[in-house]
Amino acid sequence: MNRKHVEGLLSRALVKAKGEFMISSIHQAIELLGADAAQIYAGECVTEAETKDHLNWSLLEHVSKHGSHELKKALAEPVSKVITQEAHHLFHTQGWTRELWIKQLGFPAALPPPEEVKAVETQIGAGRAEQQRDRYT
């Protein structure tokens, strides 16, 4: 095996371990912290995972535009179908987690968050929704 192959195997093992840790730590949070705090912690874990997922799809989008002809051909269609969905997941997860924290801090929360109500799919849309969150509390 060459070095890149070994690095790839090790990287996948580390990512798997991180995901398993997130799941087990959410279960621990439920036991130790109670439902409300565990829900916030789970939201943070999902937001972290969605952030990485969104980064990965953004990198695939870059390759689909700037890679070799073969890569462009292989990636263009699947990336164009998924990239908007991945942005949607990230912005909605961030909105839910933010609002759960706001509620935990004793302030009026917009639940569901404006990102959910407005079905945002872009960073600009998420920013606008967050700026208008007071309308939803």
N, C-alpha and C positions, 0 to 999 in steps of 0.2 A: 504494500500500500504506500502511496505517496503521501507527502505531508498534508496537502490540501484535503485529501480524502479523510485522513485521521482527524484533522481539525474539524471537518464537517461532522463526523461521527460524534466527537466530543461536544461540539456546539449543540447538536440536537439533544444529546443527553442532558446537558445543562439546562436547556430550555424546558425539557420535560420535567426535570427536577424542580424548576422554578414554578411551573404550573401546578405540580403536585403540592408544593409547599403552600401556594396561595389557597388551594382548596382546603388543605388541612388546617391552615391558619384561620380560615373563615369558620370552620367547624369549632375551633378553639374559641374564637371570638363569641360565637353564639353561647357557648357554655360559660365563659368567663365574664362577658360584658353585658349580656342581655340583648334582647331583640333590636332595640333602637340603635345602640352603638355598633352592634354586629352588622346591621344593615348598612351603616355608613362605611364600616371597614370593608365590607363586601363591595360596595360601590367604588371605593378607592382601588381595590384589586382589579375590578372589571375595567375601570378607567385606565389603569396602567396597562392592562392587556390590550385594550382597544387602541391605546396610543401606539403601542408597538406594532399592532396589526396594521394600523393606518400608515405608519412609517414604511412597513414592508410593502404594502400595495403602492405607495407613492414611489418607492424604488423600482418596483416592477413597471409602473407607468413610465418612469424615466427610461428604463431599458427598452420598453416598447416603442419609444419615440426616437431613441438615439443609438440603439443596439444594431447589430448586424441585420441584414435583410431577413434571415431565418428567425431571429428573435422577434423582430417586429411582426412578422407574419404569425408567429405562434402566440404572441402575447397581446396584440392589439385588441382583439375582440373580447377575450375574457377580462382583461383589465378594464376596458371601457364599460363592461357590464357590472363590474363589482366595485369600482373605485367610489362611486357615489353612495352606494350602500354602506361602504366602510366609513365614509365621512359621517353619514347619518348615525351610525352606531356610536362613533366617538363623541359627537356633539350631544347626543341624547344622554349618553352615559355621564358625561361631564355635567350636564344640566341637572340630572337626578341627584348626583352626588353633592353638587353645590347646594341644592335646595334642602337635602336632608341635613347637611351641616348647618344651614341657616336656621332650620327648625330646631336642631339640637342646641344651638346657641340662644334660643329663646325669641327669635324674631319670626315674623310672619313668612311662611314659605309658600312658594308658588308650586303646588303639587297638583297635577302634573306640571313640570317646568315648561316655560314658554317654548323651548326648543322642541318639545314634544307636541305642543298645541299647534305650533306653526309648521311642523314637519320640516325643519331646516336640513339642508344638505350641503351647505357651504360654510366656510369659516366666517365669511361676511354675514350670512344669515344667522349663524349662531351668535355672533357679536351683537347684532341688532336685537335678537330675541332676548339676550341677557340684559341689554340696556332697557328693555321694555318690561322687565320682570315684575316691577311694582304694579303693573296693571292686572297681574294675575294673582295677587295676594289678597 
